[in-house]
Amino acid sequence: MIKSLEEFNVYNLALGLGDEVWKLVSAWTYFEKDTAGKQLVRASDSIAANLSEGLGRFHIKEIKNFSYYARGSLFETKTWLTKANSRNLIDQRHFTKLLADLEIIGKMLNSYINTLKPLTPKTKAPRSKSQDPSPNTQVPSPKT
C-alpha cells in the first residue's frame, strides 16, 4: 500500500501533467484562458488533487471513490485538450504528447484502482446459539 505522495507514481505523473498544461494555457489570450483554459487547467490539476485527497482518507471505499473522481478528471482533461487542439490553441506536437501522457496515467490509475480492495473479505458474523432458534423451539406468534 502506498504510504506517501512521494512514492505515488501515478500522482507524480499527474502533477507533472498539470504543470505542463498550466505552462501552455498561461500563454493564451484572456478570452482563451477564461473559457477553455480555466476548464483545462482545473480538470488536469484535479487528477492529482483527487489522488492525493484519496490517499489521505482512511477507508478503502473513500480512497477508491477519489480515484474514480481522478479518472473522471482525466477524461475531462482529454475533452478539453481535444477542444483546444481543434480550436488551434495548442499545436499537434503538444496535443499528441499530452494525450500520450494521459494514456499512461490512465493505465496506471486503472491498475491502482484494481489494487484497492477491502483488506478483509466481508463475511457475515456467525450467529450465536442464543440468537438461532433450534428446530425444537417454538417461536411465539405475535399478539393480535
N, C-alpha and C positions, 0 to 999 in steps of 0.2 A: 504494500500500500504506500502511496506517495505521502510523504510527511511534510514536505516544504515546497514552496513555489520554485525554488532554485533547481530542484531536481525534476520538475514537472515539464517535460519536453514539449508537449503539445501547447501548454500555456506559453512557454517562451517563444515558440514559433508564432503563435497568435499575437503576442505582444509586439514582435518584430513586424508582423504584417500591418498592424495598426499604425506603427510609426512610419512605414513606407507609404501608406495611404495618406497619412497626415501631410507628409512632405509633398506629395503630388497635389493634393487639394489646396494646400496653402498658396500655390502659385496661380490658382484660378481667380477669375474676376469676382467681384462682390456677388453678383446675381448667381453665378455658377456655384459659389460656396454656399450661398444662402438657401439654395434649392437642393440640388443633388449632393453637393459637397458635405453639408452637415449630416445628411442621412447616411452617406457612405462612411464617413468618419465614425459616427455613432455605432453603426452596425459592425464595422470592423473592430472597433475598440470593445464592443460588447462581448465578442468571442472570449477574449482573455479575461474580461471582468467577470463574466459568469463562471468561468472555470475557477478563478480564484475564490469567488464567493462560495461556490460549491465545496471547494477544498476546505474552507473554513467552517463548514457545517459538520454536525456531529453524526447525524443519521444517514445511512447509505441512501435511503429514499430521497432525501433532500439533495445529496451530492449528485445523484442521478438526474433529478429534475433540473438542477442548474446546468448539468452537462447537456441536457436536451435543449435548454434555452440557448446555450452556446452554439449548438448545432443549428438552431433556427437562425441565429445571428449570422452564422456562416453562409447559409442560403440567402439571407437578405443581402449580405455583402456581395455575393455573386450577382444578384439582380442589379444592385446599384453600380457595380463595375461594368456590367453589360450596358446599362443606360449611359454611363459616362463614355464608354467606347463608341456607342452608336451616335452620340452627340459630339463626337470628336473632342472630348475633354481630356482623354488620355490616348497615347499612341498605341499602336498594335503591340509593340515590344513590351511595354509596361503591362498592358492588358493580359497578354499571354503569360508573362511571368507571374502576375498576381493570381491568375486562375490556377496555374500550376501549384503555387504555394497553398492556395485554398484546397486543392485536391489532396495534397499531402496532409494538411491539417485535418481535413475531413476524415481521411482514413485513420489517422492516429486517434482522433476523437471517437470514432466508432469503436475502435479497438479498446479504448479506455472505458467507454460506456459498457462494453461487453464484460469487462472485468468487475463491474460494480454489481455484485450480487450480495444478498444478505449473508452475513458472516455465519449464521447458523440457520439451518433449514427451519421453516415454520412447521411445527407439528402441534397437534392438539395434545394438551396435557392429559395423561390418563386419568380417568375418573376414579376416585377412591370408592371403596366398597360401600361406604356410608352414603354416597351420592347415587349409587347404582342399585336400583331396587332389584332384589333377587326374584327369580320367576315364581317363588312360593309366597311372595309378599303381596298382600292386597293393597293396591293404591286406592286411597279413599276417593270417592267420587265427589265432585263439587256439590255444595248445598244449593238447592233450588228454592 
